Amino acid sequence: MPPADRLGLVVNLARPNAVILVDRVRMWAARRGVTLLFGDMGFGCPPGEEATTSLAEMGGKCAAVVVLGGDGTILRAAPLVAPAGIPLVAVNTGKFGFLATAESHEMEELLDDLLAGALREEERSLLWATCDTGPRQALALNDIVLHRMEAARVVEYEVRIGDALVSRFAADGVCIATPTGSTAYSLSAGGPVLQPTVEAVIITPLCAHTLAMRSMVVSDHEVVRLRVVSTDVAVHLLVDGQVQGVLRQGQEVVVEHAPHVLRLLQRSHRTFYVLLRQKLGWAGTAGE
């Protein structure tokens, strides 16, 4: 078992309050006798610190990885820590923080709960994207998207589940989302909200040029194939919002359930339904 008195730390230094938060973490760690291992994820390290190890190599070296950043930082950390089986706990320093474990003013209480073993663990599924362009495989916590690169151009896409043809349609793009990603891009495009531990994926067309095409929820044991059927423009492959490749006519991306899960730690009162109300304005009962 990883030592409980060691925690990995990743900081998005682009956030204006990042250095202040790091100082608070340092003071907390000194009081609790905890060693901090600064992870390298491309953000650099706070003044006076050096990266101890890469985030992907922290497995076995620390009890958990603490992320100081917004949802984008968590999305970047997830595919690195998930294969190593390291629990992730996140303090929101961004604007939205739907994936975070706590807000910045709750940080010391959160870290105390982490040491006491009082946090609830959720296993969040991820997706593999495999294509014949860009990286051979890429991991996504939220979604995998095909989207046209140029405005005023329509692309024809084909969706297959296994070998079975589902549909061909003209659209700006297609989004394949996990339950975690159901509250992100897919939701904005009219997709449903799924409870995060449901074993399913969502296929959501983006601005489809038809009245008949709607989101579809399928088992996450299915293999989804997206093919660019007809277009005179290139199509971006985006993995959790980051461009990972370019597809052209006749090329496809294969999306399937990843063998890893993200061990996301949460406080007991910060449930998915609380976050829907607080972050997305989900309607509550009268007087709530």
Secondary structure, 3 states (H helix, E strand, C coil): CCCCCEEEEEECCCCCCHHHHHHHHHHHHHHHCCEEEEEECCCCCCCCCCCCEEHHHCCCCCCEEEEEECHHHHHHHHHHHCCCCCCEEEEECCCCCCCCCEEHHHHHHHHHHHHHCCCEEEEEEEEEEEECCCCCEEEECCEEEEEECCCCCCEEEEEEECCEEEEEEEECEEEEECCHHHHCHHHHCCCCCCCCCCCEEEEEEECCCCCCCCCEEEECCCCEEEEEEECCCCEEEEECCEEEEEECCCCEEEEEEEEEEEEEEECCCCCHHHHHHHHHCCCCCCCC
